[in-house]
Amino acid sequence: MIYWQMKLIKKNLFWILFVVMAVYYGYRMFVLTPWYDELYTYYYFISKGPLYAAIHWPLPNNHVGYSVLSAFLDFLGNSYIGLRGVSYLSALANMYLLYRIAGKYMKEQMALGTVILYISMNLVNQLAVQGRGYTLGITCFLTAWLCMIQICTLKQAGKKYYVIYAAALILGLYTVSSNVYWVVPLCLAGGCYLLICGMSESRENTCPVRKTESIRRLFQLVLASLTAAIVTVILYMSIWVSIGSNLLVKDETCSYYGMGHVQMILKAPFEAIRKGMEYMLATPYIQSEERAGFAGRLFEWIVTLTGYYYNSLSLVMMLVWGLGTAFLIYRLVREIQKEERRHMHLYLVLLLEIILIPVFLLIQCKRPYYRVFTYGGILLAMLLGVLMENGVGLIQSRFFKEKSANGVYSVLLLAITLFGVKCIGFSDYNNQYGLNEYEIQDAFAHGNMEAQENFCVTDCNQEYLLYFLYHIRCENREIEGADVVLLDKRMTDPEFDEMVWEFYAYYDSIPWDYLEQNMKPSYENENYILYTKN
């Protein structure tokens, strides 16, 4: 009986992990106070509905596709679900998709180990359930990759794979435009694989897709990719036309001044698109840098980024990137020479993603925010899985029998699991995202906010949190007449003269006589003082 129970548990290890992480991510979703970027996204986009979110981009900080999907979930009436529900579902989907992909090339223990290595990364963990589009972008990446595997390797690849593949590319680019960094290498990898298959024969047991069929599928894959690009441009044009018309009807020097938005768009749609495109390109989220010395700065950036995956292991992971890339090149050349296709698609995807990303950044002279490359955790986890599996295979071929090798895989999986537990459970992964936002929420909780009538906000974080937590949209910044006022302690220091962009008030602009006569400090934490009316 015990034997069969153990066998059943071993067979369902992934689903046990899935349930554990579902509970863990659910905990994080509701316990961690949203930080500025999340609050901004919710306040200005998600809370205003799907249509508004789809056509507005006043600042390049709206992950449009994410905001649109989240706006639908926001109809459920819970702010946390509205803000983070899409990320929560995406984080769980990413585990399953990665397990599926890894399982096509690795033994079951290593496929599960790859998933554990992925979810154990700090950057991945921090963004897993944040109300931003990065985790959703990874879902799109893995979905497109899985569909491409089916297109490249199945004897019968139906149209549904091309449709889902194109849809994943569209949503990925519509969510975060910087996802183009993974879109281009992924498309090239599929095209290269089918082109190689179309130019040479392969063994039936390693690649069931023959020469003629490979060329046909290559054409269909290119068509699906182009369709995705066209649809993405159309979606962004809806944003451009909205931004452009809004700017033109408010420009007193323009002939469209004072005209209605719809009327203006119908009269000059291309002018609105041009104006909106110019505005978006003129306010990029990531600025280009000077080309002199950029290669050195880029290398430092890559080292720092690698450290965000596993804390304090940046040098070790840089060694993994280097050795892994050399290994991928070696194995790819071997498979092409032997006309085998068993792992070629995997090697192509990993190699092109790893090599082309720094190439693109060198050409652009840009160092994006590290969170843009959260999906790099997929590449690192897969690379680690490939290296470990081949390492065990090499040891097994020389020292062990097959059954002994399975024991080695089980021990390795146990070691990976312990490493994951250490990272997630005994590191600083579960700290609050932002101390200020957490303390504002704490102060509000002691202010009986539901019973108050007249509110005043003295910084933007308060404004956004007041709406997120209590659905009170307050733009009043006048302290006089308010029933409750929350002050950052720096505002109460007459010698504090630093510029803080979040602040709406400073010491000199605060009516201290009014506060002393009409209000009293009712709660204080490390950084804030809550005043309520006498």
C-alpha positions as CSV (number, residue, x, y, z in Angstrom):
1,M,0.0,0.0,0.0
2,I,2.7,2.4,1.0
3,Y,4.6,1.6,-2.2
4,W,1.6,2.5,-4.4
5,Q,1.0,5.7,-2.4
6,M,4.7,6.8,-3.0
7,K,4.4,5.9,-6.6
8,L,1.2,8.0,-6.9
9,I,2.9,11.0,-5.2
10,K,5.9,10.7,-7.5
11,K,3.7,10.7,-10.6
12,N,1.9,13.8,-9.4
13,L,4.8,15.8,-8.1
14,F,4.2,18.6,-10.5
15,W,0.6,19.0,-9.5
16,I,1.5,19.0,-5.8
17,L,4.0,21.8,-6.6
18,F,1.3,23.6,-8.6
19,V,-1.1,23.6,-5.7
20,V,1.5,24.8,-3.3
21,M,2.5,27.7,-5.5
22,A,-1.2,28.5,-6.2
23,V,-1.6,29.0,-2.4
24,Y,1.7,30.9,-2.2
25,Y,1.0,33.2,-5.1
26,G,-2.6,33.8,-3.7
27,Y,-1.0,34.8,-0.4
28,R,1.3,37.3,-2.1
29,M,-1.5,38.7,-4.2
30,F,-3.5,39.8,-1.2
31,V,-0.9,40.4,1.5
32,L,1.7,42.5,-0.3
33,T,0.7,46.2,-0.6
34,P,0.8,47.4,-4.3
35,W,3.7,49.8,-5.1
36,Y,3.6,52.9,-7.2
37,D,3.7,51.4,-10.7
38,E,0.9,49.0,-9.8
39,L,-1.2,51.7,-8.2
40,Y,-0.7,54.0,-11.2
41,T,-1.8,51.3,-13.6
42,Y,-4.9,50.6,-11.6
43,Y,-5.9,54.2,-10.9
44,Y,-5.5,55.5,-14.5
45,F,-6.2,52.5,-16.6
46,I,-7.7,49.3,-15.1
47,S,-10.3,51.0,-13.0
48,K,-11.6,53.0,-16.0
49,G,-12.7,49.9,-17.9
50,P,-11.4,47.8,-20.9
51,L,-12.2,50.3,-23.6
52,Y,-10.5,53.2,-21.9
53,A,-7.5,51.1,-21.1
54,A,-7.3,50.0,-24.7
55,I,-7.0,53.4,-26.2
56,H,-5.2,55.5,-23.6
57,W,-1.4,55.8,-23.1
58,P,-0.7,59.3,-21.6
59,L,2.6,58.0,-20.3
60,P,4.5,55.0,-21.6
61,N,3.7,53.1,-18.4
62,N,0.5,51.4,-19.4
63,H,0.9,47.7,-20.3
64,V,-2.1,48.0,-22.6
65,G,-3.0,44.3,-23.1
66,Y,-2.6,43.6,-19.4
67,S,-4.7,46.6,-18.4
68,V,-7.5,45.6,-20.8
69,L,-7.7,42.0,-19.5
70,S,-7.5,43.2,-15.9
71,A,-10.3,45.7,-16.4
72,F,-12.6,42.8,-17.1
73,L,-11.5,41.1,-13.9
74,D,-12.1,44.4,-12.0
75,F,-15.8,44.0,-12.7
76,L,-15.7,41.3,-10.0
77,G,-15.5,44.1,-7.4
78,N,-12.2,43.2,-5.7
79,S,-9.3,45.6,-6.3
80,Y,-6.6,43.0,-5.7
81,I,-8.2,40.6,-8.1
82,G,-8.7,43.4,-10.7
83,L,-5.1,44.5,-10.3
84,R,-3.3,41.2,-9.9
85,G,-5.7,38.5,-11.0
86,V,-4.3,38.2,-14.6
87,S,-0.7,38.0,-13.3
88,Y,-1.8,35.3,-10.8
89,L,-3.3,33.2,-13.5
90,S,-0.4,33.8,-15.8
91,A,2.2,32.8,-13.1
92,L,0.4,29.4,-12.7
93,A,0.1,29.0,-16.4
94,N,3.8,29.6,-16.8
95,M,4.6,26.7,-14.6
96,Y,2.5,24.4,-16.6
97,L,3.7,25.6,-20.0
98,L,7.3,25.4,-19.0
99,Y,6.8,21.9,-17.6
100,R,5.2,20.9,-20.9
101,I,8.1,22.4,-23.0
102,A,10.9,21.0,-20.8
103,G,9.1,17.6,-20.7
104,K,9.5,17.3,-24.5
105,Y,13.3,17.4,-24.2
106,M,14.2,16.2,-20.7
107,K,13.4,13.4,-18.3
108,E,10.5,14.0,-16.0
109,Q,12.6,14.8,-13.0
110,M,14.6,17.4,-14.8
111,A,11.5,18.9,-16.4
112,L,10.1,19.4,-12.9
113,G,13.5,20.6,-11.7
114,T,13.5,23.2,-14.4
115,V,10.2,24.6,-13.2
116,I,11.5,24.7,-9.6
117,L,14.6,26.6,-10.8
118,Y,12.4,29.1,-12.6
119,I,10.0,29.9,-9.8
120,S,12.9,30.1,-7.4
121,M,14.4,33.2,-9.1
122,N,14.0,36.5,-7.3
123,L,13.1,38.6,-10.3
124,V,10.5,36.0,-11.4
125,N,9.1,35.7,-7.8
126,Q,8.9,39.5,-7.3
127,L,6.9,40.1,-10.6
128,A,4.8,36.9,-10.4
129,V,1.6,38.5,-9.1
130,Q,2.4,42.2,-9.5
131,G,-0.2,44.2,-11.4
132,R,2.0,44.6,-14.4
133,G,2.3,42.9,-17.7
134,Y,5.6,41.1,-17.4
135,T,4.3,37.7,-16.2
136,L,1.6,37.8,-18.8
137,G,4.3,38.4,-21.4
138,I,6.1,35.2,-20.3
139,T,2.8,33.3,-20.8
140,C,2.7,34.6,-24.3
141,F,6.3,33.6,-24.9
142,L,5.8,30.1,-23.6
143,T,2.5,29.7,-25.5
144,A,4.0,30.8,-28.8
145,W,7.0,28.6,-28.1
146,L,4.9,25.5,-27.4
147,C,2.8,26.1,-30.5
148,M,6.0,26.5,-32.6
149,I,7.2,23.1,-31.3
150,Q,4.0,21.5,-32.4
151,I,4.3,23.2,-35.8
152,C,7.9,22.1,-36.3
153,T,7.6,18.5,-35.0
154,L,4.1,17.1,-35.3
155,K,3.2,14.9,-38.3
156,Q,-0.1,16.7,-38.5
157,A,0.0,20.4,-37.3
158,G,-3.5,21.9,-37.5
159,K,-4.3,25.5,-38.2
160,K,-5.1,26.0,-34.5
161,Y,-1.4,26.0,-33.7
162,Y,-0.7,28.9,-36.1
163,V,-3.7,30.8,-34.8
164,I,-2.7,30.5,-31.2
165,Y,0.9,31.2,-32.1
166,A,-0.1,34.5,-33.8
167,A,-2.4,35.4,-31.0
168,A,0.3,34.9,-28.4
169,L,2.7,37.2,-30.3
170,I,0.0,39.8,-30.7
171,L,-1.0,39.8,-27.0
172,G,2.7,39.7,-26.0
173,L,3.5,42.8,-28.0
174,Y,0.3,44.6,-27.1
175,T,1.0,44.0,-23.4
176,V,4.7,45.1,-23.3
177,S,6.2,46.5,-26.5
178,S,9.7,45.5,-25.2
179,N,8.6,41.8,-25.7
180,V,9.9,42.3,-29.2
181,Y,13.2,41.2,-27.7
182,W,11.9,37.6,-27.4
183,V,9.5,37.7,-30.3
184,V,12.1,38.2,-33.0
185,P,14.5,35.4,-31.9
186,L,11.6,33.0,-31.4
187,C,10.3,33.6,-34.9
188,L,13.8,33.3,-36.3
189,A,14.4,30.0,-34.5
190,G,11.2,28.4,-35.9
191,G,12.1,29.7,-39.4
192,C,15.7,28.4,-39.2
193,Y,14.6,25.0,-38.0
194,L,12.1,24.5,-40.8
195,L,14.5,25.9,-43.3
196,I,17.2,23.4,-42.2
197,C,14.7,20.6,-42.3
198,G,13.6,21.7,-45.8
199,M,17.2,21.7,-47.1
200,S,18.3,18.3,-45.8
201,E,16.8,14.9,-45.0
202,S,16.5,13.7,-41.4
203,R,15.8,10.5,-39.7
204,E,12.2,9.5,-39.4
205,N,12.5,9.0,-35.6
206,T,14.0,12.4,-35.0
207,C,11.9,14.6,-37.3
208,P,8.7,13.4,-38.8
209,V,8.4,16.5,-40.9
210,R,9.9,15.9,-44.4
211,K,11.5,18.3,-46.9
212,T,8.4,19.5,-48.8
213,E,6.3,19.7,-45.7
214,S,8.9,21.8,-43.9
215,I,8.9,24.4,-46.7
216,R,5.1,24.6,-46.6
217,R,5.1,25.0,-42.8
218,L,7.9,27.6,-43.1
219,F,5.7,29.6,-45.4
220,Q,2.7,29.3,-43.1
221,L,4.8,30.3,-40.0
222,V,6.1,33.4,-41.8
223,L,2.5,34.3,-42.8
224,A,1.3,33.8,-39.2
225,S,4.2,36.0,-37.9
226,L,3.4,38.8,-40.5
227,T,-0.3,38.6,-39.6
228,A,0.6,39.0,-35.9
229,A,2.8,42.1,-36.8
230,I,0.0,43.7,-38.8
231,V,-2.7,43.2,-36.2
232,T,-0.3,44.5,-33.5
233,V,0.3,47.7,-35.5
234,I,-3.5,48.1,-36.0
235,L,-4.0,47.8,-32.2
236,Y,-1.3,50.4,-31.5
237,M,-2.9,52.6,-34.2
238,S,-6.1,52.8,-32.1
239,I,-3.9,54.2,-29.3
240,W,-2.1,56.6,-31.7
241,V,-5.4,57.9,-33.1
242,S,-6.8,58.4,-29.6
243,I,-3.7,60.3,-28.4
244,G,-3.4,62.3,-31.6
245,S,-7.0,63.5,-31.7
246,N,-6.8,64.4,-28.0
247,L,-3.7,66.6,-28.6
248,L,-5.0,68.2,-31.8
249,V,-8.5,69.2,-30.5
250,K,-6.8,70.9,-27.5
251,D,-4.1,72.7,-29.6
252,E,-5.2,76.3,-30.0
253,T,-2.8,76.8,-32.9
254,C,-4.4,73.8,-34.8
255,S,-7.3,74.0,-37.2
256,Y,-9.0,71.1,-35.3
257,Y,-9.1,73.1,-32.0
258,G,-12.4,72.6,-30.1
259,M,-13.6,70.0,-32.5
260,G,-15.1,66.8,-31.1
261,H,-12.8,63.7,-30.9
262,V,-15.0,61.5,-33.2
263,Q,-15.5,64.4,-35.7
264,M,-11.7,65.1,-35.8
265,I,-10.9,61.4,-36.3
266,L,-13.4,61.0,-39.1
267,K,-12.2,64.2,-40.8
268,A,-8.4,63.5,-40.6
269,P,-7.7,60.0,-39.2
270,F,-4.1,59.8,-40.6
271,E,-3.2,63.2,-39.1
272,A,-4.4,61.9,-35.7
273,I,-2.4,58.7,-36.1
274,R,0.7,60.7,-37.1
275,K,0.4,63.1,-34.2
276,G,-0.1,60.2,-31.7
277,M,2.8,58.3,-33.1
278,E,5.1,61.3,-32.8
279,Y,4.0,61.8,-29.2
280,M,4.6,58.2,-28.3
281,L,8.0,58.1,-30.0
282,A,9.0,61.5,-28.4
283,T,8.3,60.1,-24.9
284,P,10.1,56.7,-24.8
285,Y,10.2,54.8,-21.5
286,I,13.8,53.8,-22.1
287,Q,16.2,56.4,-23.4
288,S,19.1,55.6,-25.8
289,E,22.6,56.2,-24.5
290,E,25.9,57.5,-25.8
291,R,27.6,54.8,-28.0
292,A,31.1,55.5,-26.5
293,G,31.8,52.9,-23.9
294,F,28.4,51.4,-24.2
295,A,29.7,47.8,-24.6
296,G,31.3,47.9,-21.2
297,R,28.2,49.4,-19.5
298,L,26.1,46.7,-21.2
299,F,28.3,44.0,-19.8
300,E,27.9,45.4,-16.3
301,W,24.2,45.6,-16.9
302,I,24.1,41.9,-17.9
303,V,26.0,40.9,-14.8
304,T,23.7,42.9,-12.6
305,L,20.6,41.4,-14.3
306,T,21.9,37.9,-13.8
307,G,22.2,38.7,-10.1
308,Y,18.5,39.5,-10.0
309,Y,17.7,35.9,-10.9
310,Y,19.6,34.3,-8.0
311,N,20.8,36.7,-5.4
312,S,24.6,36.8,-4.9
313,L,25.1,34.2,-7.6
314,S,25.7,36.5,-10.6
315,L,29.2,35.4,-11.3
316,V,28.2,31.7,-11.1
317,M,25.3,32.4,-13.5
318,M,27.5,34.3,-15.9
319,L,29.7,31.2,-16.1
320,V,26.5,29.2,-16.8
321,W,25.6,31.6,-19.6
322,G,29.0,31.3,-21.1
323,L,29.4,27.6,-20.9
324,G,25.8,27.0,-21.8
325,T,26.1,29.1,-25.0
326,A,29.2,27.2,-26.0
327,F,27.5,23.9,-25.3
328,L,24.4,24.9,-27.4
329,I,26.6,25.8,-30.3
330,Y,28.5,22.5,-30.1
331,R,25.3,20.4,-29.9
332,L,23.6,22.3,-32.6
333,V,26.4,21.8,-35.0
334,R,26.5,18.1,-34.1
335,E,22.8,17.7,-34.8
336,I,23.0,19.5,-38.1
337,Q,26.0,17.3,-39.2
338,K,24.3,14.1,-38.2
339,E,21.0,15.2,-39.6
340,E,19.2,14.6,-36.3
341,R,16.5,16.9,-35.1
342,R,15.7,15.6,-31.6
343,H,16.8,18.7,-29.7
344,M,17.6,21.1,-32.5
345,H,14.6,23.3,-32.0
346,L,15.3,23.7,-28.3
347,Y,19.0,24.6,-29.0
348,L,18.0,27.1,-31.7
349,V,15.5,28.9,-29.5
350,L,17.8,29.1,-26.5
351,L,20.8,30.1,-28.6
352,L,19.1,32.8,-30.7
353,E,17.4,34.3,-27.6
354,I,20.6,34.4,-25.6
355,I,22.8,35.8,-28.5
356,L,20.4,38.2,-30.2
357,I,19.2,40.1,-27.0
358,P,22.6,41.8,-26.4
359,V,23.0,42.3,-30.1
360,F,19.7,44.2,-30.2
361,L,20.7,46.3,-27.2
362,L,24.1,47.1,-28.7
363,I,22.5,48.3,-31.9
364,Q,19.9,50.4,-29.9
365,C,22.4,51.6,-27.3
366,K,19.7,50.9,-24.6
367,R,19.8,49.3,-21.2
368,P,16.1,48.6,-20.4
369,Y,14.8,48.2,-16.9
370,Y,15.8,44.8,-15.5
371,R,12.2,43.7,-15.1
372,V,11.7,43.8,-18.9
373,F,13.9,40.7,-19.0
374,T,12.0,38.7,-16.4
375,Y,11.4,36.2,-19.2
376,G,15.2,35.6,-19.2
377,G,14.5,33.4,-16.2
378,I,12.9,30.9,-18.7
379,L,16.1,30.8,-20.7
380,L,18.3,30.4,-17.7
381,A,16.2,27.7,-16.1
382,M,16.0,25.8,-19.4
383,L,19.8,26.2,-19.9
384,L,20.5,24.9,-16.4
385,G,18.1,22.0,-17.0
386,V,19.8,21.1,-20.3
387,L,23.3,21.3,-18.7
388,M,22.3,19.2,-15.7
389,E,20.6,16.5,-17.8
390,N,23.5,16.2,-20.1
391,G,25.9,16.2,-17.2
392,V,24.1,13.3,-15.5
393,G,23.8,11.5,-18.9
394,L,27.6,11.8,-19.3
395,I,28.3,10.5,-15.8
396,Q,25.7,7.7,-16.3
397,S,27.2,6.5,-19.6
398,R,30.6,6.1,-17.9
399,F,29.8,5.0,-14.4
400,F,26.2,3.9,-13.9
401,K,23.5,1.7,-15.3
402,E,20.2,3.2,-16.4
403,K,18.4,2.4,-13.1
404,S,21.2,4.0,-11.2
405,A,21.0,7.1,-13.4
406,N,17.3,7.5,-12.4
407,G,18.5,7.5,-8.8
408,V,20.9,10.3,-9.6
409,Y,18.2,12.3,-11.3
410,S,16.0,11.9,-8.2
411,V,18.8,13.1,-5.9
412,L,19.4,16.1,-8.2
413,L,15.7,16.9,-8.1
414,L,15.8,16.8,-4.3
415,A,18.8,19.2,-4.3
416,I,17.0,21.6,-6.6
417,T,13.9,21.4,-4.4
418,L,15.9,22.3,-1.3
419,F,17.5,25.1,-3.2
420,G,14.1,26.4,-4.2
421,V,12.8,26.2,-0.6
422,K,15.8,28.1,0.6
423,C,15.3,30.8,-2.0
424,I,11.5,31.3,-1.6
425,G,11.2,30.6,2.1
426,F,14.4,31.8,3.7
427,S,15.4,34.8,1.6
428,D,14.1,38.4,1.4
429,Y,11.7,37.4,-1.4
430,N,8.6,38.1,0.7
431,N,9.4,41.6,1.9
432,Q,6.9,44.4,1.0
433,Y,7.4,45.9,-2.4
434,G,7.5,49.5,-1.0
435,L,7.8,50.7,2.6
436,N,6.0,53.9,2.0
437,E,2.9,52.3,0.4
438,Y,2.8,49.7,3.1
439,E,2.9,52.3,5.9
440,I,0.3,54.5,4.1
441,Q,-2.0,51.4,4.1
442,D,-1.2,50.8,7.8
443,A,-2.1,54.4,8.6
444,F,-5.3,54.4,6.6
445,A,-6.4,51.2,8.5
446,H,-6.2,53.2,11.7
447,G,-8.2,56.2,10.3
448,N,-11.7,54.7,10.1
449,M,-11.7,55.8,6.4
450,E,-15.1,54.5,5.6
451,A,-16.7,56.8,8.1
452,Q,-14.9,59.9,6.9
453,E,-16.4,62.4,4.5
454,N,-13.8,65.1,3.6
455,F,-10.5,63.8,2.4
456,C,-7.2,65.4,1.5
457,V,-4.2,63.7,-0.1
458,T,-0.7,65.1,0.3
459,D,1.1,62.8,-2.1
460,C,0.2,60.7,-5.1
461,N,0.7,57.3,-3.3
462,Q,-2.0,58.3,-0.9
463,E,-4.3,59.3,-3.7
464,Y,-3.9,56.0,-5.5
465,L,-4.1,53.9,-2.4
466,L,-7.2,55.7,-1.2
467,Y,-9.0,54.7,-4.4
468,F,-7.5,51.2,-4.5
469,L,-8.4,50.3,-0.9
470,Y,-11.6,52.2,-0.4
471,H,-12.8,53.2,-3.9
472,I,-12.5,56.9,-2.9
473,R,-11.3,59.0,-5.8
474,C,-9.9,62.1,-4.1
475,E,-8.0,64.9,-5.9
476,N,-8.4,67.4,-3.1
477,R,-5.0,68.7,-1.9
478,E,-6.3,71.4,0.5
479,I,-5.8,70.5,4.1
480,E,-8.2,73.1,5.5
481,G,-11.6,71.6,5.8
482,A,-10.5,68.0,5.6
483,D,-11.6,65.4,8.2
484,V,-8.4,63.3,7.8
485,V,-4.9,64.2,6.7
486,L,-1.9,62.0,6.4
487,L,1.5,63.6,6.4
488,D,4.9,62.2,5.5
489,K,7.2,63.0,8.5
490,R,9.6,64.7,6.1
491,M,6.8,67.3,5.4
492,T,6.8,68.2,9.1
493,D,10.5,69.0,9.1
494,P,11.2,72.7,8.4
495,E,14.8,71.9,7.4
496,F,13.8,69.3,4.8
497,D,14.1,71.0,1.4
498,E,14.7,68.1,-1.0
499,M,12.5,67.8,-4.1
500,V,10.2,64.7,-3.7
501,W,8.2,64.2,-6.9
502,E,5.4,62.3,-5.0
503,F,4.7,65.2,-2.7
504,Y,1.8,67.6,-3.1
505,A,2.7,69.5,0.1
506,Y,5.8,70.7,2.0
507,Y,6.4,72.3,5.4
508,D,5.9,75.8,4.1
509,S,2.7,75.0,2.3
510,I,1.0,73.2,5.3
511,P,-1.4,75.4,7.4
512,W,0.0,74.4,10.8
513,D,-2.3,76.8,12.7
514,Y,-5.3,75.1,11.2
515,L,-3.9,71.6,12.1
516,E,-3.2,72.6,15.7
517,Q,-6.6,74.1,16.3
518,N,-8.9,71.7,14.4
519,M,-7.1,68.4,14.1
520,K,-5.1,66.0,16.3
521,P,-2.5,63.3,15.6
522,S,-4.4,60.0,16.0
523,Y,-1.9,57.5,14.7
524,E,1.8,57.4,13.9
525,N,4.1,54.9,12.4
526,E,7.7,55.1,11.2
527,N,7.2,57.5,8.4
528,Y,3.7,58.9,8.6
529,I,1.5,60.9,11.0
530,L,-2.3,60.6,10.7
531,Y,-4.4,63.6,11.7
532,T,-8.1,63.4,12.3
533,K,-10.6,66.2,12.9
534,N,-11.3,67.1,16.6
